[in-house]
Amino acid sequence: MSNTTEHLTCLIIGSGPAGYTAAIYAARADMKPVMYTGLTPGGQLTETTEVDNFPGYPNGVTGPVLMDDLKAQSERFGTQVRFGLVTKADLSAKPKRFWIDETTEITADTVIISTGASAKWLGLENETRLRMNAGGVSACAVCDGFFFKNQEVAIVGAGDTAAEEATYLAKLCKKVYMIVRRGEGEMRASKAMQHRVMNTPNIEILWNSETADILGKETVEGVIVKNNATGELKTIAVTGFFVAIGHKPNTDIFNGQLEMDELGYLQVIPGSSKTKVSGVFAVGDCADKTYRQAVTAAGSGCMGALDAERYLAATEQH
C-alpha cells in the first residue's frame, strides 16, 4: 500500500437509491464524489424484481435496471463508483479517516452515509430460494402487496410493523394469515395496532405459531405452520409470504461515534441529514425506520448532498 493517503472532498458510503441520488447532486455541485458500493452494489433493490412505485417508470422497472440507471446517471456527472467495503471509520480525525476492505486508507472532508438496512429473515432454505427467484417471498408489503390482489397470503411478525403491514395487505388480499409466535394477547405491537388487526375481518391470527417451512416449486403455494404449544403441524394454502420481523441498519462501524437509536438507526437533526458530527450526513434506510421506500431514500440522498455542499461552502468562508 502506498504511503500517500487519498484525500476526497466527498465520500459516499453505500450504493442504494439514497447513495446514488446523493452522488448525482454532489457531482453536479463539483464535489467530485467517490462512492464505495459495499458488498451489495445497488443495495436491497437489486434483490427486488418488479418496482412499480418509483416515479418516472410508467410501466414499472426491475430493481437491478433501476439501480443501473441511477448508477449511470451519477457516473455521467463524474461520480467515481468503486466496489469496496468501508470496514473502519475514525470520524474524530481531521480530516475524517476511513479504511476500505481493511487495507486502503482514505480521508474525506465530508461523508454521506447511505449504508441502508438489511431485512431480517427466518433463515429457512425455501424462504431464501423463493425470495431469490422472485417466487412470492417479500419483506415489504407496501412494495409487493399489489401483486397479491384478491389472493391469500401469510405474514410473520408481531410488532407494529407486522400489524401495519397485515392491515395494509388486508385491503388488497382476500385473506391474511398473521403468524405470531406468542400466545393470545402477547403481541409486541401497540394496543392501537392490535385493535386494528383484531377488527379487520379478513385477518386471521395464528397464535403460538412458527413457520416450519414454505411450500412451492417456482412460487409460494403454502406454508407449514407449527403450533409451538402443541407441536401440531398445519398446512395453509397461500400464494404470498411476507416477513415482518424487523430490519437491521448497517451502521455497526459507527458504533460509539454517531448517535443511534436502540435499534442502531443513525440519528439526524430533524429536517436535515446532519448528524451531530460536523461534515457527516446520514441518508436513506440507515437513518429511516419509518418509511423505507426507494423514493424517500432518494429524496433524503438529495438532502445529504445539499447539506454537504452547504457545509463545505461555510467552512471555506472561515
C-alpha positions as CSV (number, residue, x, y, z in Angstrom):
1,M,0.0,0.0,0.0
2,S,1.2,3.5,-0.9
3,N,2.2,5.8,2.0
4,T,0.1,8.5,0.3
5,T,-3.4,8.5,1.6
6,E,-6.0,9.5,-0.9
7,H,-8.0,12.6,0.1
8,L,-11.6,13.2,-1.1
9,T,-13.9,16.2,-0.9
10,C,-17.0,13.9,-0.6
11,L,-17.1,10.2,0.3
12,I,-20.4,8.3,-0.2
13,I,-20.7,5.0,1.6
14,G,-23.3,2.7,0.1
15,S,-25.0,2.4,-3.3
16,G,-28.7,2.3,-2.9
17,P,-31.2,5.0,-4.2
18,A,-30.0,7.3,-1.4
19,G,-26.3,7.0,-2.2
20,Y,-26.8,7.4,-6.0
21,T,-29.1,10.4,-5.6
22,A,-26.6,12.0,-3.3
23,A,-23.9,11.2,-5.9
24,I,-25.9,12.9,-8.7
25,Y,-26.3,16.1,-6.7
26,A,-22.8,16.1,-5.3
27,A,-21.2,15.5,-8.7
28,R,-23.3,18.3,-10.2
29,A,-22.0,20.6,-7.4
30,D,-18.4,19.8,-8.4
31,M,-17.7,18.0,-5.1
32,K,-16.1,15.1,-7.1
33,P,-17.8,12.4,-5.0
34,V,-16.3,8.9,-4.7
35,M,-18.8,6.1,-3.8
36,Y,-17.9,2.8,-2.2
37,T,-20.7,0.4,-3.1
38,G,-20.5,-2.0,-0.2
39,L,-20.8,-5.8,-0.7
40,T,-24.2,-5.4,-2.5
41,P,-23.9,-2.8,-5.2
42,G,-27.3,-1.3,-5.7
43,G,-28.5,-2.3,-2.2
44,Q,-31.8,-4.1,-1.4
45,L,-33.4,-3.1,-4.7
46,T,-31.1,-5.5,-6.6
47,E,-33.0,-8.3,-4.9
48,T,-36.4,-6.9,-6.0
49,T,-37.8,-7.9,-9.3
50,E,-40.7,-5.6,-10.1
51,V,-40.6,-1.9,-8.9
52,D,-43.9,-0.3,-9.8
53,N,-43.9,2.7,-7.3
54,F,-40.8,4.6,-8.3
55,P,-41.7,7.8,-10.2
56,G,-40.8,8.0,-13.9
57,Y,-41.3,4.4,-14.8
58,P,-45.0,4.2,-16.0
59,N,-44.6,0.5,-17.0
60,G,-42.6,-0.4,-13.9
61,V,-39.0,-1.5,-13.8
62,T,-36.9,-4.2,-12.3
63,G,-34.8,-3.4,-9.2
64,P,-31.5,-4.1,-11.0
65,V,-32.4,-2.0,-14.0
66,L,-33.4,0.9,-11.8
67,M,-30.1,0.8,-9.9
68,D,-28.1,0.6,-13.2
69,D,-30.0,3.7,-14.4
70,L,-29.2,5.6,-11.2
71,K,-25.5,4.4,-11.4
72,A,-25.2,5.6,-15.0
73,Q,-26.8,8.9,-14.2
74,S,-24.4,9.5,-11.3
75,E,-21.4,8.5,-13.4
76,R,-22.5,10.8,-16.2
77,F,-21.8,13.7,-13.9
78,G,-18.4,12.4,-12.8
79,T,-19.0,10.2,-9.8
80,Q,-16.4,7.6,-9.2
81,V,-18.2,4.3,-8.3
82,R,-15.8,1.8,-6.7
83,F,-16.5,-1.7,-5.5
84,G,-15.4,-1.9,-1.9
85,L,-16.5,-2.1,1.7
86,V,-15.7,0.6,4.3
87,T,-14.6,-1.5,7.2
88,K,-13.5,1.1,9.7
89,A,-14.0,4.8,10.3
90,D,-12.5,7.5,12.5
91,L,-14.9,10.4,12.5
92,S,-13.0,12.3,15.2
93,A,-9.9,12.7,13.0
94,K,-9.4,15.9,10.9
95,P,-9.9,15.1,8.1
96,K,-12.1,12.1,8.7
97,R,-10.3,8.8,8.1
98,F,-11.7,5.6,6.6
99,W,-10.3,2.2,5.7
100,I,-11.5,0.2,2.7
101,D,-11.5,-3.6,2.9
102,E,-9.4,-3.2,6.0
103,T,-6.4,-2.1,3.9
104,T,-6.6,1.1,1.9
105,E,-6.8,4.3,3.9
106,I,-8.6,7.4,2.7
107,T,-9.6,10.8,4.2
108,A,-12.5,13.0,3.4
109,D,-13.8,16.4,4.1
110,T,-17.4,15.2,4.0
111,V,-19.1,11.8,4.2
112,I,-22.6,10.9,3.2
113,I,-23.6,7.6,4.9
114,S,-26.1,5.6,2.9
115,T,-25.4,2.1,4.1
116,G,-29.1,1.1,4.2
117,A,-30.7,-1.6,6.3
118,S,-31.0,-5.3,5.9
119,A,-34.3,-7.2,6.4
120,K,-34.2,-9.9,9.0
121,W,-35.3,-13.3,7.6
122,L,-36.3,-16.6,9.2
123,G,-33.4,-18.4,7.6
124,L,-35.4,-21.2,6.0
125,E,-33.9,-22.8,2.9
126,N,-37.1,-22.5,0.9
127,E,-37.6,-18.9,2.1
128,T,-34.2,-18.0,0.6
129,R,-34.8,-19.9,-2.6
130,L,-38.2,-18.4,-3.4
131,R,-37.1,-15.0,-2.4
132,M,-34.0,-15.0,-4.7
133,N,-36.2,-16.4,-7.5
134,A,-38.9,-13.8,-7.1
135,G,-41.3,-16.6,-6.1
136,G,-43.5,-14.6,-3.7
137,V,-41.5,-14.1,-0.6
138,S,-41.1,-10.5,0.5
139,A,-40.1,-8.3,3.4
140,C,-42.1,-5.3,2.1
141,A,-45.9,-5.4,2.0
142,V,-46.1,-1.8,0.7
143,C,-43.7,-2.7,-2.1
144,D,-45.1,-6.0,-3.2
145,G,-48.6,-6.3,-1.8
146,F,-50.1,-5.1,-5.1
147,F,-49.0,-8.3,-6.8
148,F,-51.2,-10.4,-4.5
149,K,-54.6,-8.7,-5.1
150,N,-57.5,-10.9,-4.2
151,Q,-55.2,-13.7,-3.1
152,E,-54.5,-15.4,0.3
153,V,-51.2,-14.5,1.9
154,A,-49.3,-15.1,5.2
155,I,-47.3,-12.6,7.2
156,V,-44.8,-13.4,10.1
157,G,-44.3,-10.9,12.9
158,A,-45.9,-9.4,16.0
159,G,-44.7,-5.9,16.2
160,D,-46.1,-2.6,15.0
161,T,-44.6,-3.0,11.5
162,A,-46.1,-6.5,11.2
163,A,-49.5,-5.3,12.3
164,E,-49.4,-2.3,10.0
165,E,-48.3,-4.4,7.0
166,A,-51.0,-7.0,7.8
167,T,-53.8,-4.4,7.7
168,Y,-52.3,-2.9,4.5
169,L,-52.4,-6.4,2.9
170,A,-55.9,-6.9,4.2
171,K,-57.1,-4.1,1.9
172,L,-55.7,-5.9,-1.1
173,C,-55.9,-9.5,-0.3
174,K,-58.8,-11.9,0.2
175,K,-57.3,-13.3,3.4
176,V,-54.3,-12.6,5.5
177,Y,-52.9,-15.2,8.0
178,M,-50.7,-13.5,10.7
179,I,-48.3,-15.9,12.2
180,V,-47.5,-14.9,15.8
181,R,-45.0,-16.8,17.9
182,R,-46.5,-15.8,21.3
183,G,-49.9,-16.6,22.8
184,E,-53.1,-14.7,22.6
185,G,-52.8,-11.1,23.9
186,E,-49.0,-11.2,23.9
187,M,-48.3,-9.4,20.6
188,R,-45.5,-6.8,20.8
189,A,-47.5,-4.3,18.8
190,S,-49.0,-1.3,20.5
191,K,-52.6,-1.7,21.7
192,A,-53.9,0.6,19.0
193,M,-52.3,-1.5,16.3
194,Q,-53.5,-4.7,17.9
195,H,-57.1,-3.4,17.9
196,R,-56.8,-2.5,14.3
197,V,-55.7,-6.1,13.4
198,M,-58.4,-7.7,15.6
199,N,-61.1,-5.5,14.0
200,T,-60.0,-6.4,10.4
201,P,-62.3,-9.3,9.5
202,N,-60.1,-10.9,6.8
203,I,-57.0,-11.2,9.1
204,E,-56.7,-14.5,11.0
205,I,-54.1,-14.6,13.7
206,L,-52.4,-17.9,14.3
207,W,-51.2,-17.7,17.9
208,N,-48.4,-19.8,19.4
209,S,-47.2,-20.4,15.8
210,E,-44.0,-20.6,13.9
211,T,-43.2,-21.2,10.3
212,A,-41.9,-24.7,9.8
213,D,-41.5,-24.5,6.0
214,I,-42.7,-22.7,2.9
215,L,-44.1,-24.8,0.1
216,G,-43.8,-24.2,-3.7
217,K,-41.6,-25.1,-6.6
218,E,-41.5,-21.9,-8.6
219,T,-43.8,-19.7,-6.4
220,V,-45.2,-19.9,-2.9
221,E,-48.0,-22.4,-2.7
222,G,-48.4,-22.8,1.0
223,V,-46.9,-22.6,4.5
224,I,-46.4,-25.3,7.1
225,V,-47.2,-23.7,10.5
226,K,-46.1,-25.4,13.7
227,N,-48.1,-24.7,16.9
228,N,-45.3,-24.3,19.5
229,A,-47.7,-25.2,22.4
230,T,-49.0,-28.5,21.0
231,G,-46.4,-29.3,18.3
232,E,-49.1,-29.7,15.8
233,L,-48.3,-29.0,12.1
234,K,-50.8,-27.4,9.8
235,T,-50.6,-26.5,6.1
236,I,-52.1,-23.3,4.9
237,A,-52.6,-22.6,1.2
238,V,-51.2,-19.1,0.4
239,T,-49.6,-17.6,-2.7
240,G,-47.5,-14.9,-0.9
241,F,-45.3,-14.9,2.2
242,F,-44.3,-11.7,4.0
243,V,-41.7,-11.5,6.6
244,A,-42.0,-8.5,9.1
245,I,-39.7,-9.4,11.9
246,G,-37.6,-6.2,11.6
247,H,-34.7,-4.7,9.8
248,K,-31.1,-4.2,11.0
249,P,-29.5,-0.9,9.9
250,N,-25.9,-1.4,8.5
251,T,-24.3,1.0,10.9
252,D,-22.0,-1.1,13.1
253,I,-18.8,0.6,12.0
254,F,-20.1,3.9,13.5
255,N,-20.9,2.4,17.0
256,G,-19.7,4.9,19.6
257,Q,-19.1,7.6,17.1
258,L,-22.5,8.7,16.0
259,E,-25.8,8.9,17.8
260,M,-28.1,5.9,17.2
261,D,-31.5,4.8,18.5
262,E,-31.8,1.5,20.4
263,L,-32.1,-0.4,17.1
264,G,-29.0,1.1,15.5
265,Y,-30.6,3.7,13.2
266,L,-28.5,6.8,12.8
267,Q,-30.0,9.9,14.4
268,V,-30.1,13.1,12.4
269,I,-31.0,16.7,13.3
270,P,-34.8,16.9,12.4
271,G,-35.4,18.4,9.0
272,S,-31.9,17.7,7.7
273,S,-29.5,14.9,7.0
274,K,-26.9,16.2,9.5
275,T,-25.6,14.1,12.3
276,K,-24.1,15.6,15.5
277,V,-20.6,15.3,13.9
278,S,-19.9,18.1,11.6
279,G,-19.4,17.1,8.0
280,V,-21.1,13.7,8.5
281,F,-24.5,13.2,6.9
282,A,-26.8,10.1,7.1
283,V,-29.4,9.3,4.4
284,G,-31.7,6.5,3.3
285,D,-32.7,3.5,5.3
286,C,-29.8,3.6,7.7
287,A,-31.5,6.7,9.2
288,D,-35.1,5.9,8.4
289,K,-37.1,3.2,10.2
290,T,-40.4,4.7,9.3
291,Y,-40.8,4.8,5.5
292,R,-38.1,2.6,4.0
293,Q,-39.1,3.3,0.4
294,A,-36.8,3.8,-2.6
295,V,-38.3,7.2,-3.3
296,T,-38.0,8.5,0.2
297,A,-34.4,7.2,0.3
298,A,-33.7,9.1,-2.9
299,G,-35.2,12.3,-1.5
300,S,-33.0,12.1,1.6
301,G,-29.9,11.4,-0.6
302,C,-30.6,14.8,-2.3
303,M,-30.8,16.4,1.2
304,G,-27.5,14.8,2.1
305,A,-25.7,16.2,-0.9
306,L,-27.2,19.7,-0.5
307,D,-26.3,19.7,3.3
308,A,-22.7,18.6,2.4
309,E,-22.4,21.2,-0.2
310,R,-23.5,24.0,2.2
311,Y,-21.2,22.6,4.9
312,L,-18.2,22.9,2.5
313,A,-19.2,26.4,1.4
314,A,-19.5,27.5,5.0
315,T,-16.1,26.0,6.1
316,E,-14.4,27.6,3.1
317,Q,-15.5,31.0,4.1
318,H,-13.9,30.7,7.5
